[in-house]
Amino acid sequence: MKIGVLGTGDVGRTLGSAFASLGHEVRMGARSAANETAAAWARDAGAGASAGDFAEAAGFGEVIVLATLGAAAEAVIEAAGPERLRGKVVLDATNPLDFSGGMPPTLFVGHTDSLGERVQRRAPDSHVVKAFNTVGHAHMFRPDFPGGPPDMFICGDGHAAKRQAGAILKDFGWGVVDLGGIEASRYLEPMCMVWVLHAIRSGGGNHAFKLLRR
């Protein structure tokens, strides 16, 4: 499968490398096709990895990973071109974190709207699935915890898209919990803050969520 990754930060590089290690072709997109971070990642990630600008990555991928800072997400969708995302699953790993007041961050949207919904509105013909936003990048691929594999909570409007996202997550070593439509991002994005607050208090990011059942 061809994967387009929008974003060159820790999350984008981690997820891009994970897909590449599973044998997928991956193109990482940045604002400029000459971005050195993306080029260096592609050199290290193997023969199936390449780099380009946002539009090139969006056009290349059959599945798209949105892995930018939350504040940049909507602008990146515009730069990628919503028409290049038509009919594609967009895995939205972003959170609307505002660091302007220092730590801990706050959310710049919430309660009656969410960044996930804004992304879906920017790319109305795509199938946005919120995923990977409730764990640190170090544990996004093959998470190994004493209590067993953790769960990734997802939401999105397309059932087929969520099935595909769920299959990817299972390949990555996650259990999957579907919370419903993309409006459930209003709850998943604040859930990221629970992860962040625990990271601050514990002094590290070695934790993840798991839904216990009986």
Sequence and secondary structure as in RCSB ss.txt:
>XXXX:A:sequence
MKIGVLGTGDVGRTLGSAFASLGHEVRMGARSAANETAAAWARDAGAGASAGDFAEAAGFGEVIVLATLGAAAEA
VIEAAGPERLRGKVVLDATNPLDFSGGMPPTLFVGHTDSLGERVQRRAPDSHVVKAFNTVGHAHMFRPDFPGGPP
DMFICGDGHAAKRQAGAILKDFGWGVVDLGGIEASRYLEPMCMVWVLHAIRSGGGNHAFKLLRR
>XXXX:A:secstr
 EEEEE  SHHHHHHHHHHHHTT EEEEEESSTT HHHHHHHHHH TTEEEEEHHHHHHH SEEEE S GGGHHH
HHHHH GGGGTT EEEE    EE TT SS EESS SS  HHHHHHHHSTTSEEEE S SS GGGSSS   TT   
EEEEEES HHHHHHHHHHHHHTT EEEE  SGGGHHHHHHHHHHHHHHHHHHTS          
